[in-house]
Amino acid sequence: MKMRHSLKRSGAGLVICVLSLTTLGAARVRQEAVVPSEAEAVRLESKIRAIEAADTPGRTRRETVDVSEIELESYVLYGLAGQLPVQVETVDVELRTGQLAATVDMVVEEGLSASQPIAGPLFEGAHTIFFEGAFEARRGTGTFDLQGVRVDGIPVPVFLVKALLENLDEPMDLDAPFETPLGIDDVVVRERSVRVTY
């Protein structure tokens, strides 16, 4: 009987230890979670400047640099602050092999209706936008295949999004290949990072 009680106490003690370690481990992960910051935005800015500096006539040597999800998020929030037509509150970038996705909480200020009579009334105010698609760039030419869009959790047909973009003051044709800037040759989307060859 004493042995049985001893085993019960030992088993209970083991469970308590495991639960304690699990809780402490989870707390540590939360504490160490990387969040967007000005420092990460500056890190990406320095990479962009290095690419700009390397874009010289007759250059033959190629280099690569990796850009992380957190650097992209930080650059949108801090590096592009005040330069975007909308106020971005939060951004969550997800990179998978050949695919990129982002969830953006944004505020579109009033007055957009005057300049964008079609899209303005639909998007003024606070919204959560999600989009995903396939992206790559090879030999200086990039392509993006938009595959899904949600506005405030509601799916929006891709053809409708493309039509709205094509009717902006500065039209955007998502189906058209585009020239990569700064002499960038290749952009490969990998798991949680983007590899840029320039």
N, C-alpha and C positions, 0 to 999 in steps of 0.2 A: 504493500500500500504506500509506504514511504517512497519507494522507487517510482511508483506511478505518479505521485504528486510532484516528485522531483523532475520527472520527464515533462509534466505539464508546465511546470514553472520554467524549465529550460526552453521548451517550445515557445511559450509566451514571450520569454525574454528575447529569443531569436527574432520573432515577428516584430517586436518593438524596435529592435536594433535595425532591422531591414527598413521598417517604415521611417525611422528617424534618419537613416542615411539617405533614403529616397527623397525625403522632404528637404534635407539639407542640400542634396544634389540639385534638386529642382530650383531651390532658392538661389544657389550659386549660378545656375544657368541663366536665371532671370537677371541677376546682377551683372553677368558678363555679356548679356545680349548687346549686340552692336546696334546703335541707333544713329540716324542721320545727324551729322554735325558739320560745323563750319570747317573743322580740320579735314574731314573726308572730302569736302567740296574743294578745299585748297589742294589736296592731294591729286584730285582729278584735273584741276586747273593746271597744275604743274606738268602733268602728262600731256595735256592739250598743247601747252606752250612748247614742249619738247618736239611734238609732232610738227607744229608750225615752224620751229627753227630748222627742222630737217628738210622742209619743203623748199629745196633749192634746185636751180636748173642743173641738169647733168648728173644729178646724184644717182649712184648705182647701188650703194649699200642699203640693204633693207633691215629694219629692226622690228621687234614686236613688243607690245605692251598689253597687259591684262587690265581690264576695268571691272570692278566688282559691282554687285547690286547696290551695296551701301554707298559706294562712290557716286553712282548714277542718281540715287535718291537724294543724296546730300547736295549734289550739284543743281538739281532741279529746285530744291528748297532754298538754297543759299546762294549758289553761283548765278542762278538766273532770276533771283528775286528782283522784282520791279521791271523785268524785261519781257515778261509774258503778258498776253492780253487778258489773262484771268489770274485770280489770286489763288495760288495752290496752298492748301492747308496741310495735307499729308500726301505722301506718294509711297506706294509699295510696288517695287519692281521684282518680277519673277523671271529668271532666265533659265531656259532649258535648252537642250541641244537643238539648234536651229530655230528655236521659238522664243519669243519674248512676250511678256504680258505685264500689265500695270494697272493698279487700282489707284485712282486719284480723287481725293476730296478737294473740290474747288468751289470758288465763289465767282460767279460771273456778274459783274456790276451792271446796274441799270443803265440803260442808254444804248445797249447793244442792238435793240430793235431798230433804232434809227439807221445804223450802218448796215445791219444784217436783217432785213425785214422778214426773211424766211426762217433763219435759225434763231434769231434774237429772242422772240417771245417764248421759244421752247426751252432755252437754256439759261435765261437770266435767273439769278439766285444761287442757292447752294445746292450742289449735286455731287454724287459719287459716280465717277465714270470708270468703267472697266473695259479694257480692250486687249486683244491677243492676236498674234499673227506670226507668220514665218518671215524671218529677215536674214539676208546675207548680202555680202558685197564681195565681188570677185573682179580683179584687174581694173579697179577704179570705177566699177559700175555696181550700184546697189539696187535691190528689189525688196519690196515689202508687200506681203500678201495678207491683208486684213481678213481675219477669220471669225471674229466674234466681238460684239460690243454690247454692253449693258449700261443703261442709264438709271441710276437709283434702283438697281436690281432688276430692271425690266429689259429683256432682250430687245435690241433694235436691229432690224434687218441691215445687213452689210450694204446692200445696194442703196438703201436710203441714206446711210452715212456718207457714202461716196457721192451721192447726188447733192447733199448739203455742202460738202467740201468743194465740189466743183462750181457751186454758186456763190462762193465767198467773194469779197472784193479782190482778194488775191487767190484765185482758184488753185486747188490742189488736186492732182490726178494721182491717186494712190496706185493705180495700175501701171503707171509709166516708170520705167527704169530711170535712175538718177545718177548723176556723177558724184562720187564721193569727194568731200572737200580735203584740202590740205595735203594733197598727194597721197592720201590713204589708198593702199592697194586692196587689201582684203579685210573683211570684218566677219569673224566667225562667232556665233553665239554658242556658248558652251553651258555646262551646268553651273549656274550661279556666277558666271563671269562672261565677259566678251573679250576675245583676243583680236587686237588690231595690228595689222602689218602695214608699215609705212616706209 
